[in-house]
Amino acid sequence: MNLRLGIVGGGQLGMYLSQAAARLGIETCVLTEEADAPAASFATQLIVGEPGDAEVLERFIDASDVVTFDKEDIPNEALMQLRQAACNRRVEIRPEAETLFLLKDKGQQKTWLSECKFPTLPFKLLQGKLSSAEREAVAEEFGLPLVQKARCGGYDGRGVQIIDNLDALWDTPSLIEPFLAGTREIAVLLARDIEGNSAAWPPLGMDFDPKLNSVTTVYTPASIPQSLAEEAVALGVRIIDRLGGVGVFAIEMFIDGDGALQVNEISPRVHNSGHLTMEASPVCQFEQHVRAVCGLALGDVSDTQPAAMSNILYREAFRKACPPAPEAQTGEADNITLHWYGKAPGRPGRKMGHITALAADPQEASRLAQEALENLADSETQAA
């Protein structure tokens, strides 16, 4: 019997994981809330339902040998059910349910980083609405502006805000930390297998939309000294070793004004920042993740090319360009690839696809990716 990989989540990450698994001869079962999710056309088996539905999750467990995730925001009851199934040797969970419990709550994650003495910004956990005195204490401790993050459920820039007025604080469980103006952010993308072996891609540089707090462009290698790149990778490996994680992880880091690394967040899954590996690396993040969680040898990623990726964030100019089904398009120049996720057009800022460009250096790749993005908008405007 072929190995069956269960994937909780049917978005674009689940779609690319399903495609990678198929190339390796591994069957997939995708659990998704939406029958028309991007992964629906590529999974060997599709189960439509909520992960928190115990009966639905039981069917999913029965159809899987190994379970992994395309998102970390999994209901606690589902994680407990998965953990019990693993304890009963019915299925393997990779990364483990305990890792998801820890990392999906940004407050728990930051507390763990601090307790383990990994470098991270000072922070304070908020349980809800603050009194006037508590707000004054926050302003005195952190200054303004500051960053507030919802402890659970935030992604794609949602659940994060930069505020310079404490009246704008959300009355929800969250954490706050200083806002570091002018800092750069990088990501270390690495895989760890069941034997504890690691393979890391060169650190990635990231540019953000200041209004949406969402990644707009990712490029590799990051524009940092080689010594700092090596330090960042070593820090990422230590963190995932300490977690005992299996699979691909993305560790986002700030570079502060003194040039020191500060860990921002850890994602226990394949990540938007790693999409460029599909064209730039001998082994993309999706194949590497499948290899890691399914007990296969990790691929060599040392020969990763300079590249950049621009997210296609929904705006009206892209409405007619968005295809109803996932597809990849190579432009006139074969160093530029356009990926569509097959999502129905929706709210501004939603990720509809991405563009990857290869070049001799990351700066030129970034320019090409941004140019292709703007050309896409221009072509649609002219067609209208």
C-alpha positions in Angstrom: 0.0 0.0 0.0 1.3 3.5 -0.9 2.0 5.9 1.9 -1.0 8.2 2.5 -0.2 11.8 3.5 -3.1 13.7 5.2 -3.0 17.5 4.9 -5.2 19.7 7.1 -6.0 22.6 4.9 -6.8 23.0 1.2 -5.4 26.4 0.3 -2.5 27.1 -2.0 0.0 25.5 0.4 -2.1 22.3 0.6 -2.3 22.4 -3.2 1.4 22.6 -3.7 2.0 19.9 -1.1 -0.4 17.6 -2.9 1.4 18.2 -6.2 4.8 17.5 -4.6 3.5 14.3 -3.0 2.2 13.1 -6.3 5.6 13.6 -7.9 7.0 11.4 -5.2 4.4 8.7 -5.6 2.7 9.5 -2.3 -1.1 9.6 -2.0 -2.8 12.6 -0.3 -6.0 13.1 1.6 -6.9 16.8 2.1 -9.2 18.0 4.8 -10.7 21.3 3.8 -13.8 23.4 4.7 -14.4 24.3 1.0 -15.1 21.9 -1.8 -13.6 24.3 -4.3 -10.4 24.9 -2.4 -7.2 25.2 -4.5 -6.1 21.7 -3.4 -9.3 20.0 -4.4 -8.2 19.1 -7.9 -4.9 17.7 -6.8 -5.6 15.5 -3.7 -6.0 11.8 -4.1 -8.9 12.0 -1.7 -10.8 15.1 -0.5 -12.7 15.3 2.7 -14.9 18.4 3.1 -15.7 19.5 6.6 -14.4 21.4 9.7 -11.3 20.1 11.4 -13.2 20.6 14.7 -15.9 18.1 13.7 -14.9 14.9 15.5 -16.6 12.6 13.0 -15.1 14.3 10.0 -11.6 14.2 11.6 -12.0 10.5 12.3 -12.6 9.8 8.6 -9.5 11.9 7.8 -7.4 10.0 10.3 -8.6 6.7 8.9 -7.5 7.9 5.4 -4.0 9.0 6.5 -0.7 7.4 7.6 1.0 10.7 8.3 -0.7 14.0 9.0 0.7 17.5 8.4 -0.7 21.0 8.1 -0.9 23.9 5.7 -1.9 26.3 8.5 -1.3 26.4 12.3 -4.7 27.8 13.3 -6.1 24.4 14.1 -8.9 24.1 16.8 -7.6 22.8 20.1 -10.1 19.9 20.1 -8.9 18.8 16.7 -5.2 18.8 17.9 -6.2 16.8 21.0 -8.0 14.3 18.8 -5.0 14.0 16.5 -2.7 13.6 19.5 -4.8 10.8 20.9 -4.7 9.1 17.5 -0.9 9.4 17.4 -0.7 8.0 20.9 -2.8 5.0 19.8 -0.3 4.5 16.9 -3.1 5.1 14.3 -1.2 7.9 12.6 1.9 10.0 12.7 1.6 13.8 13.3 4.4 15.9 11.8 5.1 18.4 13.2 3.6 17.1 16.4 0.4 18.4 17.9 2.3 19.8 20.8 4.3 22.0 18.4 1.1 23.4 16.9 -0.3 24.0 20.4 2.7 26.1 21.2 3.3 28.0 18.0 -0.3 28.9 17.0 -0.6 31.1 20.0 1.8 34.1 19.5 1.8 34.8 23.2 2.9 31.2 24.1 5.4 31.3 21.3 7.0 34.5 22.5 7.1 33.3 26.0 8.8 30.1 24.9 11.4 32.0 22.9 12.1 34.2 25.9 12.3 31.3 28.3 14.7 29.4 26.0 16.9 32.5 25.8 16.5 33.0 22.1 16.8 36.6 21.1 13.5 38.3 20.7 12.0 41.8 21.3 10.6 42.6 24.8 6.8 42.1 24.9 3.8 42.2 27.2 0.8 39.9 27.1 -2.7 41.6 27.2 -5.8 39.7 28.3 -8.3 42.2 27.1 -9.4 45.8 27.7 -6.9 47.9 29.6 -7.7 50.5 32.3 -6.5 54.1 31.9 -3.7 53.4 34.4 -2.7 50.2 32.5 -2.6 52.1 29.2 -0.3 54.7 30.7 2.0 52.0 32.0 2.1 50.4 28.5 3.0 53.8 26.9 5.7 54.3 29.5 7.2 50.9 29.0 7.1 50.6 25.2 6.7 54.1 23.9 4.7 54.9 20.8 4.2 53.7 18.1 4.0 50.1 19.2 3.0 46.8 17.6 0.0 44.8 18.7 -0.6 41.2 17.6 -3.7 39.1 18.2 -2.5 35.9 20.0 -4.4 33.6 17.7 -5.8 33.6 14.2 -3.8 36.3 12.5 -2.3 35.8 9.0 -1.7 37.8 5.8 -1.3 41.0 7.8 -4.5 40.4 9.7 -4.3 40.4 13.5 -1.4 42.8 13.4 -1.4 46.6 13.8 1.0 49.4 14.3 -0.5 52.1 16.5 0.5 55.5 17.8 -2.7 56.0 19.9 -3.5 53.7 22.7 -7.2 54.2 22.2 -6.7 52.0 19.1 -5.7 49.0 21.1 -7.8 45.9 20.4 -9.7 44.6 23.4 -8.7 41.0 22.7 -6.0 38.6 24.0 -2.9 39.9 22.3 0.8 40.9 22.8 2.5 44.2 22.3 6.1 44.9 21.5 8.2 47.9 20.4 7.9 49.2 16.9 11.4 49.3 15.4 11.4 51.9 12.6 13.8 51.2 9.7 14.5 47.6 10.6 14.9 44.9 8.0 13.2 41.5 8.2 14.6 38.2 6.9 13.3 34.7 7.0 15.2 31.5 7.5 13.5 28.6 5.7 14.7 25.2 6.7 13.6 21.6 6.8 14.3 19.0 9.6 13.7 15.3 9.1 12.7 12.6 11.6 16.4 11.8 12.2 17.2 15.4 13.2 19.0 16.3 10.0 18.5 19.9 8.7 18.8 21.6 5.3 18.4 25.3 5.0 18.0 27.6 2.0 19.9 30.9 2.0 18.1 33.5 4.1 15.4 35.4 2.4 14.9 39.2 2.4 11.3 40.5 2.7 9.5 43.7 1.8 6.1 44.6 3.3 3.1 46.6 2.4 3.0 49.2 5.2 -0.8 49.4 5.1 -1.6 45.8 4.9 1.3 44.5 7.0 1.6 41.8 4.4 4.6 40.6 2.5 4.8 42.0 -1.0 8.2 40.8 -2.2 10.6 38.1 -1.1 14.1 37.7 -2.5 17.1 35.5 -2.1 19.8 35.7 -1.0 19.0 38.4 1.5 21.1 41.5 1.2 23.1 40.9 4.4 26.7 40.0 5.2 27.6 36.3 4.8 28.5 36.1 8.5 25.1 37.3 9.5 23.4 34.9 7.0 25.3 32.0 8.6 24.4 33.3 12.1 20.7 33.4 11.1 20.7 29.9 9.7 22.5 28.6 12.8 19.9 30.3 15.0 17.1 28.8 13.0 18.5 25.3 13.3 18.9 25.7 17.1 15.3 26.8 17.4 13.8 23.9 15.4 16.1 21.4 17.1 14.9 22.7 20.5 11.3 22.3 19.3 12.1 18.8 17.9 10.2 19.9 14.8 9.8 17.8 11.7 9.0 19.4 8.3 9.7 22.8 6.8 9.7 25.8 9.2 10.0 29.5 8.5 11.7 31.6 11.2 11.1 35.3 10.6 13.8 37.6 12.1 14.3 41.3 12.5 17.8 42.9 12.1 17.8 45.7 14.7 19.7 49.0 14.6 22.8 47.3 16.1 22.8 44.6 13.4 21.6 42.0 15.9 19.0 39.3 15.1 15.7 39.3 16.9 13.3 36.4 16.3 9.9 37.6 15.3 7.8 34.6 14.6 8.0 30.9 13.8 5.7 29.2 11.3 5.5 25.3 11.6 4.7 24.8 7.9 5.6 25.7 4.4 5.5 29.4 4.0 4.7 32.2 1.6 8.3 33.4 1.8 9.4 30.1 0.3 7.4 30.1 -2.9 10.3 31.2 -5.0 12.0 27.8 -4.2 9.7 26.3 -6.8 11.8 27.9 -9.5 15.0 28.8 -7.7 16.0 25.6 -5.9 16.7 22.1 -6.9 14.2 21.0 -4.3 11.3 23.3 -3.5 9.9 23.8 0.0 6.9 21.6 -0.8 8.8 18.6 -1.9 11.2 19.1 1.0 8.4 19.2 3.5 6.8 16.0 2.1 10.2 14.3 2.2 10.8 15.4 5.8 7.4 14.3 7.2 7.2 11.1 5.2 10.6 9.8 6.3 12.5 10.4 3.0 16.0 11.8 2.7 16.1 15.6 2.4 17.1 17.1 -0.9 20.2 19.3 -1.4 19.3 23.0 -1.6 22.8 24.4 -1.8 22.5 25.3 -5.4 19.6 27.8 -5.0 19.6 30.6 -7.6 19.1 34.3 -7.0 15.4 35.0 -7.3 12.5 37.2 -6.2 8.8 36.6 -5.6 6.0 39.2 -5.6 2.6 38.4 -4.2 -0.4 39.1 -6.3 -2.6 40.8 -3.7 -6.1 41.3 -4.9 -7.2 44.6 -6.4 -9.8 45.4 -9.0 -7.2 45.8 -11.7 -6.6 42.0 -11.5 -10.3 40.9 -11.5 -10.4 39.7 -15.1 -6.9 38.2 -14.9 -7.7 35.8 -12.1 -8.5 32.4 -13.6 -11.1 30.1 -12.0 -8.6 27.3 -11.6 -5.0 27.0 -10.4 -2.4 27.4 -13.2 1.2 28.4 -13.8 2.1 30.6 -16.8 5.6 31.2 -18.1 6.1 34.5 -19.8 8.0 35.4 -23.0 11.1 35.3 -20.9 11.4 31.8 -19.3 12.9 33.3 -16.2 9.5 34.7 -15.1 6.7 32.5 -13.9 3.2 33.5 -13.0 1.3 31.3 -10.5 -2.5 31.6 -9.9 -4.1 29.9 -7.0 -7.6 29.6 -8.6 -9.3 31.6 -5.9 -12.5 33.6 -6.6 -11.8 37.4 -6.6 -12.5 38.8 -3.2 -11.3 41.3 -0.6 -8.4 43.7 -1.2 -5.1 42.2 -0.1 -6.1 38.6 -0.5 -3.3 36.5 -2.1 -4.5 35.4 -5.5 -1.1 34.2 -6.8 2.6 35.1 -7.1 5.2 35.9 -9.6 8.7 34.5 -9.5 11.7 35.9 -11.3 15.2 34.5 -11.7 18.2 36.8 -12.4 21.9 37.2 -11.9 21.3 38.9 -8.5 18.3 39.4 -6.2 18.0 43.1 -6.9 17.5 42.5 -10.6 15.2 39.6 -9.8 13.1 41.9 -7.6 12.9 44.5 -10.3 11.7 41.9 -12.8 9.1 40.5 -10.5 7.7 43.9 -9.7 7.8 44.9 -13.3 5.8 41.8 -14.2 3.3 42.6 -11.5 2.7 46.1 -12.8 2.5 44.9 -16.4 -0.2 42.5 -15.3 -2.2 45.4 -13.8 -1.5 47.6 -16.9 -2.6 44.9 -19.3 -5.9 44.5 -17.5 -6.5 48.2 -17.3 -6.0 48.5 -21.1 -8.2 45.5 -21.8 -11.0 47.2 -19.8 
